[in-house]
Amino acid sequence: MTGSAAHVGADTSTPAGILRLANAFCDAKALLSAVELGLFGTLREGPLTCAEITAALSLQGRGVRDWLQLLVGLGLLERDDRGGEERYRNAPGAARHLVPGGDAYVGGFLQRSNRNLYPAWGRLTEALRTGKPQAEGDFWAMVGDPRTLRQFADMMDALTEVLGPQLLAAYDGWASHRSLLDLGGCRGALAARIVAAHPHLEGHVVDLPQLEPLFDEKMAGLGLTDKVTFHPGDFFTDPLPQADVVVLGHALHDWSAEKRRLLVHKAFGSVRPGGVLLVYDRMLDEDPRHDAPYDPRYVENLVISLDMLLVTDGGSEYTVAELRGHAEEAGFGPVTARPLGDYDTLVVCRRPGPGTGE
């Protein structure tokens, strides 16, 4: 039986393929260092020579050309040899997604991967032996540091840039509702996107008090200060506002199965009768073949579940069946699921309305 690494281009039936897979972290770090150093932003205005890049990024010089050539090989840069001198420019995907300030920028997430996930994955063996998280730093220390908290919010915004439009398209009931609540909604990027697309909606966000200044800044910049309201608090312990649509996006996987159950039950009380709870995460419903090589979607979601092992105390990805059980026990029904984007699953949990036997 062959391995399940086709998603990274490695044929694990051969020694060379196994070695290629074992060294895939090298490709990842080449990209993460490029984001950390600001390479793609430096190339925003056009191609530069290796010497010009070395000077612009204050690098020593040794290894820089090999690094740039590797990024060309990975499809992130393009090389132009016209005029007798090598020049490097952003490839189309990098120009769209890795230049800071762009609408489709995902560098915030990569910065978090570089700072936290990359070192933590180096300690996966210890995590498997102990069951304890391995990421550097404490969550509450991050929340208390304004610079780090802003970087975290940037990462969450990067995810919203990808999933926000997909969620808007995947759920077709927006017109029948009047209010939206995003639980753990960070500084409000998702709520703002939904309200901007459906101006009849009244938006609400619940998250920790430390995020309120970043929320206020974001809403002011988008001109939505009067349309989306921030509610500081802890969604486990504090009362929740009521809304027609309640969203739990990339939130349940931070917690153990028992805490996921508690949060779904609490969300039921927040959804108005006739409304919906929308949950999306990288859920772990297995490839129907039940055999390797698995579908790349399932493999990638296993990676994210291991991320949760490394960075949370008890979190993991989970199956639609687990979530459906929590939702139906709480009183939701019907509960339906569909793919969302490349890797996520959207589960729509409907709360029965008046006259439906609630």
WOLINKA-V32973 format. One record per residue. N is the residue number from 1. RES is the residue in one letter. PSI is psi in degrees with one decimal (NA if undefined). D_LAST is the distance of its C-alpha to the last C-alpha in whole Angstrom. Layout:
N_RES_PSI_D_LAST / N_RES_PSI_D_LAST
This chain:
1_M_127.2_51 / 2_T_163.2_51 / 3_G_-178.5_49 / 4_S_37.8_46 / 5_A_18.7_48 / 6_A_-25.8_48 / 7_H_-17.2_46 / 8_V_13.4_49 / 9_G_20.5_52 / 10_A_128.0_53 / 11_D_99.3_54 / 12_T_13.6_54 / 13_S_-3.4_56 / 14_T_152.4_59 / 15_P_-41.9_60 / 16_A_-40.5_60 / 17_G_-39.3_57 / 18_I_-43.3_56 / 19_L_-37.9_58 / 20_R_-43.6_56 / 21_L_-41.5_53 / 22_A_-26.1_54 / 23_N_13.9_56 / 24_A_-24.0_53 / 25_F_-23.9_52 / 26_C_-43.8_55 / 27_D_-44.6_54 / 28_A_-43.7_51 / 29_K_-31.1_53 / 30_A_-42.5_55 / 31_L_-46.5_52 / 32_L_-37.6_51 / 33_S_-35.7_54 / 34_A_-41.0_55 / 35_V_-45.3_52 / 36_E_-39.8_53 / 37_L_-12.6_56 / 38_G_25.8_55 / 39_L_-47.4_57 / 40_F_-34.4_55 / 41_G_-35.4_55 / 42_T_-33.2_59 / 43_L_10.8_59 / 44_R_-41.6_57 / 45_E_-9.7_60 / 46_G_178.2_62 / 47_P_149.2_63 / 48_L_157.1_65 / 49_T_168.0_68 / 50_C_-41.3_68 / 51_A_-41.5_70 / 52_E_-39.3_68 / 53_I_-42.8_65 / 54_T_-43.9_66 / 55_A_-43.8_68 / 56_A_-33.6_65 / 57_L_3.8_62 / 58_S_47.7_65 / 59_L_163.2_65 / 60_Q_-31.6_69 / 61_G_-41.0_69 / 62_R_123.8_69 / 63_G_-9.2_67 / 64_V_-44.3_65 / 65_R_-40.9_67 / 66_D_-39.9_65 / 67_W_-46.0_62 / 68_L_-40.8_62 / 69_Q_-38.1_63 / 70_L_-42.1_60 / 71_L_-31.9_58 / 72_V_-46.6_59 / 73_G_-28.7_59 / 74_L_-2.3_55 / 75_G_14.6_55 / 76_L_-28.0_54 / 77_L_161.7_57 / 78_E_145.8_60 / 79_R_135.0_64 / 80_D_117.7_66 / 81_D_4.7_70 / 82_R_144.3_72 / 83_G_5.3_75 / 84_G_4.4_76 / 85_E_131.4_73 / 86_E_131.0_70 / 87_R_148.1_67 / 88_Y_138.5_63 / 89_R_163.0_60 / 90_N_134.9_56 / 91_A_161.1_55 / 92_P_-42.7_53 / 93_G_-41.8_49 / 94_A_-39.1_51 / 95_A_-34.7_52 / 96_R_-40.1_48 / 97_H_-10.9_46 / 98_L_4.0_49 / 99_V_118.4_50 / 100_P_142.8_49 / 101_G_-14.5_48 / 102_G_156.2_46 / 103_D_-27.9_43 / 104_A_20.9_43 / 105_Y_129.1_44 / 106_V_12.2_43 / 107_G_-26.8_45 / 108_G_-41.0_43 / 109_F_-39.5_42 / 110_L_-33.8_45 / 111_Q_-40.4_46 / 112_R_-39.6_44 / 113_S_-41.5_44 / 114_N_-42.8_48 / 115_R_-39.4_48 / 116_N_-53.1_45 / 117_L_-41.7_44 / 118_Y_-50.1_48 / 119_P_-37.5_49 / 120_A_-40.3_46 / 121_W_-24.7_47 / 122_G_-13.0_50 / 123_R_25.4_49 / 124_L_-39.2_46 / 125_T_-44.6_49 / 126_E_-38.0_48 / 127_A_-40.8_44 / 128_L_-33.6_44 / 129_R_-34.7_47 / 130_T_-21.8_45 / 131_G_10.1_41 / 132_K_148.1_42 / 133_P_153.4_41 / 134_Q_0.3_45 / 135_A_145.5_44 / 136_E_139.2_47 / 137_G_158.0_45 / 138_D_143.0_43 / 139_F_-43.7_39 / 140_W_-30.1_40 / 141_A_-39.6_43 / 142_M_-45.1_42 / 143_V_-33.4_40 / 144_G_-6.5_43 / 145_D_109.3_45 / 146_P_-37.3_45 / 147_R_-46.1_47 / 148_T_-37.5_45 / 149_L_-38.8_41 / 150_R_-38.8_42 / 151_Q_-39.7_43 / 152_F_-43.9_40 / 153_A_-37.3_38 / 154_D_-40.9_41 / 155_M_-45.0_40 / 156_M_-38.5_36 / 157_D_-37.5_37 / 158_A_-40.2_39 / 159_L_-39.3_36 / 160_T_-35.6_34 / 161_E_-33.2_37 / 162_V_-50.0_36 / 163_L_-23.4_32 / 164_G_-54.3_31 / 165_P_-34.2_33 / 166_Q_-39.3_31 / 167_L_-41.8_28 / 168_L_-40.5_28 / 169_A_-31.1_29 / 170_A_-30.5_27 / 171_Y_123.3_23 / 172_D_14.1_23 / 173_G_12.6_21 / 174_W_-37.8_22 / 175_A_-22.8_23 / 176_S_2.1_20 / 177_H_165.5_19 / 178_R_-14.5_21 / 179_S_152.8_21 / 180_L_136.7_22 / 181_L_123.2_22 / 182_D_111.3_24 / 183_L_123.5_24 / 184_G_39.2_27 / 185_G_13.3_29 / 186_C_-126.0_32 / 187_R_17.8_34 / 188_G_14.0_32 / 189_A_-42.5_33 / 190_L_-46.9_30 / 191_A_-39.8_28 / 192_A_-42.2_31 / 193_R_-42.0_32 / 194_I_-43.7_28 / 195_V_-37.2_29 / 196_A_-35.9_32 / 197_A_-26.7_31 / 198_H_79.8_29 / 199_P_-13.7_30 / 200_H_-14.4_27 / 201_L_144.7_25 / 202_E_123.1_25 / 203_G_146.4_26 / 204_H_147.7_25 / 205_V_133.6_27 / 206_V_126.2_26 / 207_D_-179.0_29 / 208_L_148.2_32 / 209_P_-30.2_34 / 210_Q_-20.6_37 / 211_L_-8.7_36 / 212_E_-43.0_36 / 213_P_-38.1_39 / 214_L_-35.8_39 / 215_F_-48.3_36 / 216_D_-42.4_38 / 217_E_-43.9_41 / 218_K_-47.6_39 / 219_M_-37.5_37 / 220_A_-41.5_40 / 221_G_-28.6_42 / 222_L_-4.5_39 / 223_G_31.1_39 / 224_L_20.6_35 / 225_T_-37.5_36 / 226_D_-0.7_34 / 227_K_-22.9_31 / 228_V_130.6_30 / 229_T_138.3_29 / 230_F_135.1_30 / 231_H_102.2_28 / 232_P_137.3_30 / 233_G_-179.4_29 / 234_D_120.3_28 / 235_F_-9.0_24 / 236_F_-36.7_24 / 237_T_-22.8_25 / 238_D_153.0_25 / 239_P_145.8_22 / 240_L_142.5_20 / 241_P_158.3_20 / 242_Q_149.6_17 / 243_A_161.5_17 / 244_D_-37.5_16 / 245_V_123.2_18 / 246_V_133.2_18 / 247_V_132.5_21 / 248_L_94.1_23 / 249_G_122.2_26 / 250_H_40.9_29 / 251_A_-43.8_27 / 252_L_-29.8_25 / 253_H_-9.3_29 / 254_D_-8.3_31 / 255_W_163.2_29 / 256_S_167.8_29 / 257_A_-39.7_26 / 258_E_-40.6_25 / 259_K_-33.2_25 / 260_R_-43.2_23 / 261_R_-46.5_20 / 262_L_-40.6_20 / 263_L_-38.1_20 / 264_V_-41.5_17 / 265_H_-41.1_15 / 266_K_-37.3_17 / 267_A_-31.9_16 / 268_F_-41.1_12 / 269_G_-19.0_13 / 270_S_-24.1_15 / 271_V_125.3_13 / 272_R_148.7_12 / 273_P_133.2_8 / 274_G_-3.7_10 / 275_G_-169.4_12 / 276_V_150.5_14 / 277_L_123.6_16 / 278_L_119.2_19 / 279_V_128.9_21 / 280_Y_139.2_25 / 281_D_175.1_28 / 282_R_71.6_31 / 283_M_153.5_29 / 284_L_48.7_31 / 285_D_119.8_30 / 286_E_153.5_33 / 287_D_130.5_36 / 288_P_-14.8_35 / 289_R_-20.4_39 / 290_H_30.9_39 / 291_D_150.4_42 / 292_A_152.0_44 / 293_P_134.1_45 / 294_Y_161.2_41 / 295_D_138.0_40 / 296_P_-32.6_41 / 297_R_-44.0_37 / 298_Y_-41.5_36 / 299_V_-47.0_40 / 300_E_-35.9_39 / 301_N_-28.5_35 / 302_L_-37.8_37 / 303_V_-44.7_40 / 304_I_-35.4_37 / 305_S_-38.3_35 / 306_L_-31.2_39 / 307_D_-43.5_39 / 308_M_-36.5_36 / 309_L_-42.4_38 / 310_L_-25.7_41 / 311_V_-4.0_39 / 312_T_163.3_36 / 313_D_78.2_36 / 314_G_-8.4_33 / 315_G_159.1_32 / 316_S_164.6_32 / 317_E_172.4_31 / 318_Y_172.5_28 / 319_T_161.0_26 / 320_V_-37.5_23 / 321_A_-41.2_23 / 322_E_-48.1_23 / 323_L_-42.2_20 / 324_R_-40.5_18 / 325_G_-44.9_18 / 326_H_-43.8_17 / 327_A_-44.8_14 / 328_E_-35.5_13 / 329_E_-36.7_13 / 330_A_-25.3_12 / 331_G_0.6_8 / 332_F_152.3_10 / 333_G_135.7_10 / 334_P_164.6_13 / 335_V_121.4_15 / 336_T_156.1_19 / 337_A_149.4_22 / 338_R_155.5_25 / 339_P_148.0_29 / 340_L_111.8_29 / 341_G_-155.2_33 / 342_D_-33.2_36 / 343_Y_-20.7_34 / 344_D_163.8_30 / 345_T_134.6_27 / 346_L_125.4_24 / 347_V_123.7_21 / 348_V_116.5_18 / 349_C_112.2_14 / 350_R_132.4_12 / 351_R_124.1_8 / 352_P_143.7_6 / 353_G_-176.6_7 / 354_P_136.9_7 / 355_G_5.6_7 / 356_T_16.2_6 / 357_G_14.1_4 / 358_E_NA_0
